[in-house]
């Protein structure tokens, strides 16, 4: 995908999440990754401790980066959390490039899971 396409689709993802969850403002990357983590976890729970929220953001990052071949889901742990295996280490890059990589991964995740078609 070209940069303009990624940015356009990233904005679509943010608007989708805003509308779907009745947010007042567009969600940031951490919010989107948290929601992806919730989806991947597949457990209904209304309250999470701070560490669990951080784990959900990390889970969301791994799930989205799996669309670019960086991770693969191996199994589930005894508590039902997905366990991922690192397939390749992302190259060293500037923060702006890391953000661009995550945007592309999130966009691909939403497209591959047909989440944007519900708009």
N, C-alpha and C positions, 0 to 999 in steps of 0.2 A: 504494500500500500504506500502511496505517496503521502508526504507530510500533510498536505491540505486535506486529503481524504481521512486520515487519522483524526485530525483536529475536528473535521465536520462530524464524523461518527462519534467522537468523544463527546461533543456537544449534544448529539442526539441521545447518547447514553445518560448524560446528566439530566436532560429534560425528561427522559423516560422515568428515571428514579424520582425526580422532583414531583412529577405528576402522580406516579404510582403510590408514593408514600406521603403525599400531601405536604411536602416540605414548602416552606416559604421562600427559600432561596435554593439556588443550584448547589448540589452536593459537591464536596471536594473529593480528591482521590481516596483519602482514608475512609470516608463514608461509603463510597462505592465498594472499596475492597472489603470493608466490614460486612456489607450486605451480601457480597459474593461469598464471603466466608460463612455467613449464616445459611445461605442456600446450599453450599457444599456440605456443611455439617448436617443439615436436614433434621435438626431437632428443634422442637418448639420450646422456647424458654423466654420469659419476659425480662429477666434481670440477669446481667452478667457482671462479674467482678472485673476490675481493671485489667488484671492479667488475662482473663478470658477474652476481653475485648481486643487486647493486643494479639492474642493467639488467633482470633478470628480475622483480624486484618492480615496477619502473616499467612493464614490459610487462604484468604482471598488472593493474595499476591501469588502464592504457589499455584493455585488453581488457574489463575489467568495466565501466568508465565508458562504453564504447561501447554498452552495453545501455540507457543513459539518454540516448543521442544526443550525447554530448560528443566522441566520437572515431569514426573509421571506419578500417578497415584498407584501405590502398591497394595494397600489394604486399609483396614480400619483398626484402630486400637481398641482395647476392651471397653472404653467409654464411648465408642462410636465415632471418634474423630478420624478423619482421613490421614493416612500416613503417606507422605510423598518422598520420592527419591530424586536427588539432584542428578540430572543427566549431563548437563554441561554448565560450567560456571559462566555467568554473564561477563563480558569483557569489562575492564576498568573504564569508567566513563564519568563525565561531569554530571552533576545533579540534574541539569536540564536534559541531558541525554537519557538518564535513568527515568525521568518523568515521561519522556517521549516513548521509551520502551514499554513502560507500564501502561500508558494510554493505548498503545497498539495492542498490547496483551488483553486489556479490558475490552476493547472494541471487538477483538476476535472472539473472546469468550461470549459476549452478548450476541454476536452474530451466529456463532456455532451452536448456541443453545436456543436460538430463535426467540430471544427475549425482546428484541426491538420490533418484531412483527405484531406485538400486542398493542401497539400504539393506536 
